[in-house]
């Protein structure tokens, strides 16, 4: 399966119950399974799905060696020891993926064994994932529009203050004996109104827009320093919390220097400093494939796909959670094919077999696909309207900035003449 991608591999030893000995090898975790391969022969001694796990514990073997035990549904117990970089690291990562699989797909193993997934269901799940991506993008656009509105209001306030400064400079430049000179002080009502507008604009800019929040395993400084936590992507930056919801660190958007995508499920975030060590976090999450496209939108110039993970973009088009443009056209064509295709003479035998088997796309799946496509069309049109509005707002902001810069330069020259 395209989704069953290797998350991490650790050197360790596995205990063979029949031979009463420890065998060195590597423990590999994927998004759906766990397996152990020996170093000597490369044989796979253990390979079982995460959904079959009942319990994961940290124990001691022979009261000396720290071990990790995994109990399956058939009460088969697996012992792993000599885990590198440490037992706690492996325990937290495996427990995280196991827990997220159980929470996201309750009863998935039973349903998969009892009834096969039809093409209609696959298309529906693909379209639902595309709808979620578009909703996330629309949410980011909405908060970006709010920020642009706040910038525009601040520029209006700056122009108003510059008008007052212009009148004051004109008053200072006129001779003291000139009968028409007057001290133009700000009225209290004007001051109060300006303070009210500044408070309103600060409130508008202070709104925190949560784009997505996912559980994660957080590494800081070293691989052995690990703890379960949470990653929150905001419009204004990133926040990392621990399992008790205490804030570990907050990255403002401009503070993030680079984001490296190591795998589909692992990213690292770094902030550089001069004269002291950089601040870096590494995060592993089963929900990271949902976060990476959002990070690519918000930090397009700072995100980097490492060489080991250049296949991320190519596999994303074949992954059910990451399809977009191709899914839209494939779904519409397949729906039209299922509803309007007429049989030809060379296809009669195939169609006779298809009539006795399950249909390619059922009527219920077709209706659900049409509803999702209608929502996607509405979201796309709203996003286009918002983008056009923001383009106009950016043009207005650029014009206002140029006008304000010219006014400030002019008033600076006038103030130098006064001094």
Phi, psi and omega per residue, in radians:
X1 nan 2.566 -3.122
X2 -1.229 -0.398 -3.104
X3 -1.430 -0.393 -3.074
X4 -1.408 1.367 -3.061
X5 -1.852 2.487 -3.132
X6 -1.143 2.218 3.133
X7 -1.596 -0.846 -3.090
X8 -2.815 2.734 3.101
X9 -2.321 2.340 -3.117
X10 -2.220 2.382 2.968
X11 -1.225 2.390 -3.131
X12 -2.885 -3.032 3.082
X13 -2.223 2.521 -3.131
X14 -2.052 2.411 -3.089
X15 -1.612 2.077 3.064
X16 -1.532 2.028 -3.063
X17 -1.185 -0.672 -3.084
X18 -1.228 -0.732 -3.108
X19 -1.586 -0.125 3.108
X20 0.982 0.856 3.133
X21 -2.631 2.787 3.098
X22 -1.653 2.363 -3.113
X23 -2.012 2.151 3.111
X24 -1.306 2.580 3.132
X25 -3.129 -2.689 -3.118
X26 -2.289 2.361 3.086
X27 -1.743 2.114 -3.086
X28 -1.978 2.288 3.099
X29 -1.924 2.226 2.965
X30 -1.931 3.123 -3.120
X31 -1.205 -0.270 -3.077
X32 -2.214 -0.237 -3.023
X33 -2.569 3.032 3.133
X34 -2.423 2.308 -3.131
X35 -2.511 2.730 3.133
X36 -2.211 2.273 3.112
X37 -2.113 2.427 -3.127
X38 -1.356 2.630 3.101
X39 -1.334 -0.584 -3.016
X40 -1.288 -0.874 -3.057
X41 -1.910 -0.301 -3.093
X42 1.348 0.225 3.128
X43 -1.320 2.590 3.083
X44 -1.595 1.902 -3.140
X45 -1.498 -0.544 -3.086
X46 -2.377 2.333 3.072
X47 -2.752 1.851 -3.100
X48 -2.523 2.638 -3.140
X49 -1.260 2.644 3.103
X50 -1.128 -0.479 -3.119
X51 -1.190 -0.281 3.138
X52 -1.564 -0.027 -3.109
X53 -1.376 2.355 3.066
X54 -1.738 -0.706 -3.016
X55 -2.646 2.482 3.023
X56 -2.173 2.173 -3.063
X57 -2.370 2.732 2.981
X58 -1.787 2.072 -3.096
X59 -2.301 3.106 3.100
X60 -2.083 2.276 3.111
X61 -1.630 2.226 -3.116
X62 0.972 0.493 3.057
X63 1.110 0.236 -3.112
X64 -2.176 -1.006 -3.001
X65 -1.495 2.309 3.077
X66 -1.352 2.261 -3.037
X67 -2.318 2.896 3.056
X68 -2.084 2.190 -3.122
X69 -1.993 2.448 3.125
X70 -2.222 2.182 -3.108
X71 -1.871 2.209 3.114
X72 -1.611 3.053 -3.077
X73 -1.143 -0.549 3.108
X74 -1.478 0.332 3.102
X75 1.090 0.523 3.034
X76 -1.603 2.158 -3.042
X77 -1.841 2.261 3.135
X78 -1.930 2.364 3.134
X79 -1.948 2.252 3.071
X80 -2.218 2.324 -3.118
X81 -2.421 3.067 -3.116
X82 0.952 0.735 -3.106
X83 -1.347 2.329 3.116
X84 -2.111 2.394 0.140
X85 -1.374 -0.209 3.128
X86 3.134 2.739 -3.115
X87 -1.161 -0.674 -3.108
X88 -1.116 -0.678 3.140
X89 -1.081 -0.871 -3.116
X90 -1.120 -0.695 -3.126
X91 -1.080 -0.833 -3.098
X92 -1.114 -0.704 -3.092
X93 -1.218 -0.816 -3.140
X94 -1.124 -0.730 3.135
X95 -1.112 -0.645 3.137
X96 -1.096 -0.867 -3.114
X97 -1.188 -0.636 3.091
X98 -1.113 -0.782 -3.123
X99 -1.165 -0.748 3.140
X100 -1.139 -0.604 3.097
X101 -1.155 -0.724 3.125
X102 -1.177 -0.642 -3.119
X103 -1.301 -0.625 -3.070
X104 -1.462 -0.474 -3.098
X105 -2.323 1.198 3.086
X106 -1.179 2.172 3.119
X107 1.286 0.347 -3.097
X108 -1.200 -0.631 -3.128
X109 -1.160 -0.680 3.140
X110 -1.182 -0.740 -3.139
X111 -1.157 -0.655 -3.125
X112 -1.167 -0.610 -3.135
X113 -1.363 -0.502 -3.071
X114 -1.472 -0.671 -3.084
X115 -2.443 2.271 3.125
X116 -1.234 2.659 -3.136
X117 -1.437 2.211 -3.134
X118 -1.451 2.911 3.090
X119 -1.106 -0.621 3.117
X120 -1.103 -0.728 3.115
X121 -1.143 -0.694 3.115
X122 -1.084 -0.789 3.121
X123 -1.105 -0.682 3.128
X124 -1.097 -0.753 3.123
X125 -1.154 -0.661 3.105
X126 -1.110 -0.782 -3.126
X127 -1.172 -0.618 3.098
X128 -1.116 -0.701 3.090
X129 -1.126 -0.708 3.102
X130 -1.115 -0.670 3.109
X131 -1.106 -0.694 3.128
X132 -1.134 -0.697 3.097
X133 -1.080 -0.756 -3.118
X134 -1.192 -0.612 3.077
X135 -1.136 -0.708 3.087
X136 -1.091 -0.742 3.115
X137 -1.123 -0.686 3.116
X138 -1.136 -0.642 3.118
X139 -1.144 -0.720 3.096
X140 -1.111 -0.737 3.110
X141 -1.082 -0.695 -3.129
X142 -1.086 -0.829 -3.136
X143 -1.189 -0.573 3.065
X144 -1.129 -0.677 3.066
X145 -1.100 -0.671 3.091
X146 -1.092 -0.689 3.120
X147 -1.154 -0.704 3.098
X148 -1.117 -0.669 3.075
X149 -1.097 -0.693 3.095
X150 -1.127 -0.693 3.105
X151 -1.114 -0.735 3.139
X152 -1.101 -0.720 3.128
X153 -1.154 -0.645 3.094
X154 -1.151 -0.653 3.088
X155 -1.154 -0.660 3.069
X156 -1.078 -0.708 3.119
X157 -1.140 -0.693 3.105
X158 -1.089 -0.733 3.111
X159 -1.113 -0.651 3.098
X160 -1.132 -0.743 3.113
X161 -1.150 -0.621 3.116
X162 -1.195 -0.561 3.055
X163 -1.119 -0.734 3.085
X164 -1.106 -0.741 3.117
X165 -1.100 -0.626 3.115
X166 -1.111 -0.735 3.125
X167 -1.158 -0.690 3.117
X168 -1.146 -0.709 3.105
X169 -1.145 -0.664 3.097
X170 -1.086 -0.686 3.116
X171 -1.167 -0.674 3.133
X172 -1.245 -0.551 -3.118
X173 -1.327 -0.368 -3.129
X174 -1.355 2.571 -3.132
X175 -1.090 2.694 -3.116
X176 -1.192 -0.464 -3.127
X177 -1.482 -0.088 -3.092
X178 -1.187 2.135 -2.987
X179 -1.211 -0.350 -3.066
X180 -1.641 0.082 3.124
X181 -1.357 2.553 3.122
X182 -2.665 2.606 3.109
X183 -1.441 1.971 -3.109
X184 -1.637 1.600 3.095
X185 -1.597 2.692 3.125
X186 -1.260 2.368 3.092
X187 -1.322 2.665 3.130
X188 -1.041 -0.682 -3.119
X189 -1.123 -0.679 3.121
X190 -1.121 -0.712 3.132
X191 -1.118 -0.762 -3.131
X192 -1.123 -0.694 3.141
X193 -1.145 -0.654 3.132
X194 -1.177 -0.690 3.122
X195 -1.124 -0.675 3.118
X196 -1.124 -0.721 3.129
X197 -1.165 -0.665 3.121
X198 -1.162 -0.649 3.082
X199 -1.117 -0.716 -3.137
X200 -1.124 -0.735 -3.139
X201 -1.181 -0.625 3.111
X202 -1.184 -0.613 3.073
X203 -1.141 -0.701 -3.141
X204 -1.116 -0.687 -3.142
X205 -1.342 -0.366 -3.093
X206 -1.443 -0.057 3.134
X207 -1.202 2.195 3.124
X208 -1.632 2.053 3.107
X209 -1.714 1.945 3.100
X210 -1.433 2.007 3.131
X211 -1.421 -0.866 3.120
X212 -2.727 2.594 3.127
X213 -2.364 2.140 -3.074
X214 -2.310 2.573 3.002
X215 -1.253 2.631 -3.074
X216 -2.717 2.832 2.971
X217 -1.775 2.159 -2.964
X218 -1.844 2.207 3.022
X219 -1.903 2.372 3.099
X220 -2.370 2.294 3.110
X221 1.207 -1.153 -3.102
X222 -2.189 2.890 3.140
X223 -1.206 -0.401 -3.128
X224 -1.429 -0.329 -3.140
X225 -1.571 1.592 -3.023
X226 -2.328 2.577 3.104
X227 -2.707 2.582 3.032
X228 -1.252 2.531 -3.107
X229 -2.829 -2.563 -3.050
X230 -2.667 2.446 3.053
X231 -1.928 2.241 3.121
X232 -2.083 2.150 3.087
X233 -1.699 2.046 3.113
X234 -1.863 2.888 3.050
X235 -1.155 -0.586 -3.085
X236 -1.659 -0.023 -3.131
X237 2.853 -2.676 -3.104
X238 -2.312 2.548 3.073
X239 -2.269 2.443 3.097
X240 -2.107 2.145 3.129
X241 -2.044 2.766 3.025
X242 -1.563 -3.028 -3.066
X243 -1.191 -0.357 3.108
X244 -1.658 0.281 3.108
X245 1.163 0.308 3.046
X246 -1.451 2.402 -3.090
X247 -1.256 2.114 3.052
X248 -1.471 -0.855 3.113
X249 -2.826 2.625 3.056
X250 -2.130 2.177 3.060
X251 -1.730 2.066 2.932
X252 -1.234 2.730 -3.038
X253 -1.032 -0.683 -3.120
X254 -1.374 -0.239 -3.136
X255 -1.426 -0.373 -3.112
X256 -1.293 2.097 -3.134
X257 -1.605 -0.669 3.079
X258 -2.758 2.615 3.058
X259 -2.217 2.122 -3.129
X260 -1.903 2.252 3.111
X261 -1.712 1.863 -3.121
X262 -1.413 -0.822 3.083
X263 -2.465 -3.093 3.073
X264 -1.047 -0.419 -3.006
X265 -2.062 0.089 -3.050
X266 -2.392 2.229 3.064
X267 -2.343 2.760 3.044
X268 -2.238 2.455 -3.102
X269 -2.120 2.316 -3.062
X270 -2.371 2.502 3.003
X271 -2.161 2.126 -3.085
X272 -1.488 2.606 3.080
X273 -2.329 2.721 3.069
X274 -1.801 2.140 3.110
X275 1.548 -0.011 3.080
X276 -2.627 2.858 -3.054
X277 -1.089 2.621 3.076
X278 -1.197 2.703 3.080
X279 -1.775 2.047 -3.057
X280 -2.384 2.506 3.046
X281 -2.277 2.495 3.020
X282 -2.055 2.291 -3.044
X283 -2.212 2.373 3.058
X284 -2.119 2.248 -3.107
X285 -2.598 2.503 3.058
X286 -1.224 -0.360 3.123
X287 -1.678 0.162 -3.078
X288 -1.095 -0.571 3.068
X289 -1.019 -0.400 3.067
X290 -1.420 -0.426 -3.076
X291 -1.513 -0.618 -3.024
X292 -1.028 -0.783 3.100
X293 -1.056 -0.591 3.107
X294 -1.218 -0.709 3.079
X295 -1.108 -0.618 3.105
X296 -1.141 -0.573 3.100
X297 -1.273 -0.780 -3.051
X298 -1.392 -0.567 -3.083
X299 -2.174 0.920 -3.049
X300 -1.074 -0.578 -3.108
X301 -1.587 -0.107 -3.086
X302 -1.998 -0.200 -3.089
X303 -1.546 2.543 -3.076
X304 -2.440 2.261 3.009
X305 -1.595 2.114 -3.104
X306 -1.248 2.854 -3.069
X307 -1.081 -0.601 3.134
X308 -1.216 -0.252 -3.068
X309 -2.178 0.495 3.087
X310 -1.196 -0.300 3.085
X311 -1.292 -0.053 -3.093
X312 -1.061 -0.748 -3.104
X313 -1.231 -0.669 -3.113
X314 -1.243 -0.707 -3.141
X315 -1.295 -0.358 3.135
X316 -1.117 -0.557 3.134
X317 -1.248 -0.366 3.126
X318 -1.788 0.005 -3.135
X319 -1.583 2.413 -3.125
X320 -1.094 -0.421 -3.067
X321 -1.548 -0.158 -2.996
X322 -2.163 0.122 -3.100
X323 -1.368 2.559 3.136
X324 -2.409 -1.527 -3.029
X325 -1.062 -0.824 -3.087
X326 -1.144 -0.569 -3.138
X327 -1.157 -0.696 -3.136
X328 -0.983 -0.892 -3.083
X329 -1.280 -0.646 -3.135
X330 -1.134 -0.697 -3.133
X331 -1.144 -0.807 -3.114
X332 -1.120 -0.697 3.125
X333 -1.171 -0.698 -3.112
X334 -1.200 -0.627 3.089
X335 -1.133 -0.794 3.103
X336 -1.101 -0.646 3.129
X337 -1.122 -0.733 -3.091
X338 -1.242 -0.466 -3.048
X339 -1.677 -0.526 -2.946
X340 -2.123 0.010 -3.095
X341 -1.262 2.345 3.112
X342 -1.815 2.462 -3.089
X343 -1.269 2.483 3.037
X344 -1.865 2.982 -3.072
X345 -1.120 -0.617 -3.118
X346 -1.344 -0.162 -3.082
X347 -1.897 0.138 -3.045
X348 -1.122 -0.746 -3.115
X349 -1.114 -0.710 3.126
X350 -1.148 -0.726 -3.111
X351 -1.188 -0.551 3.068
X352 -1.129 -0.644 3.094
X353 -1.251 -0.655 -3.138
X354 -1.185 -0.507 -3.135
X355 -1.151 -0.607 3.140
X356 -1.415 -0.371 -3.135
X357 -1.651 -3.043 -3.108
X358 -1.293 2.413 -3.125
X359 -1.124 2.714 -3.107
X360 -1.102 -0.867 3.073
X361 -2.342 2.105 -3.124
X362 -1.324 2.938 -3.140
X363 -1.126 -0.689 3.122
X364 -1.107 -0.754 3.095
X365 -1.122 -0.647 3.119
X366 -1.101 -0.764 3.114
X367 -1.116 -0.703 -3.142
X368 -1.168 -0.683 3.095
X369 -1.115 -0.708 3.119
X370 -1.115 -0.691 3.102
X371 -1.114 -0.748 3.140
X372 -1.152 -0.721 3.111
X373 -1.100 -0.643 3.112
X374 -1.143 -0.706 3.097
X375 -1.154 -0.706 3.122
X376 -1.100 -0.684 3.117
X377 -1.121 -0.757 3.107
X378 -1.096 -0.736 3.114
X379 -1.117 -0.705 3.140
X380 -1.134 -0.712 3.123
X381 -1.164 -0.711 3.099
X382 -1.115 -0.711 3.118
X383 -1.124 -0.669 3.111
X384 -1.128 -0.748 3.108
X385 -1.087 -0.742 3.139
X386 -1.151 -0.676 3.109
X387 -1.125 -0.729 3.105
X388 -1.117 -0.696 3.097
X389 -1.118 -0.712 -3.136
X390 -1.220 -0.572 3.056
X391 -1.080 -0.754 3.088
X392 -1.127 -0.707 3.123
X393 -1.117 -0.683 3.108
X394 -1.125 -0.689 3.084
X395 -1.095 -0.749 3.110
X396 -1.123 -0.698 3.137
X397 -1.141 -0.731 3.123
X398 -1.083 -0.730 3.106
X399 -1.120 -0.745 -3.141
X400 -1.146 -0.658 3.115
X401 -1.131 -0.772 3.107
X402 -1.071 -0.762 -3.136
X403 -1.126 -0.722 -3.141
X404 -1.163 -0.691 3.123
X405 -1.091 -0.754 3.109
X406 -1.088 -0.747 -3.139
X407 -1.118 -0.724 -3.139
X408 -1.130 -0.760 3.116
X409 -1.071 -0.729 3.140
X410 -1.103 -0.765 -3.123
X411 -1.236 -0.546 3.059
X412 -1.110 -0.722 3.092
X413 -1.111 -0.672 3.132
X414 -1.167 -0.678 3.136
X415 -1.199 -0.614 3.101
X416 -1.140 -0.620 3.092
X417 -1.153 -0.619 3.134
X418 -1.186 -0.549 -3.122
X419 -1.532 nan nan
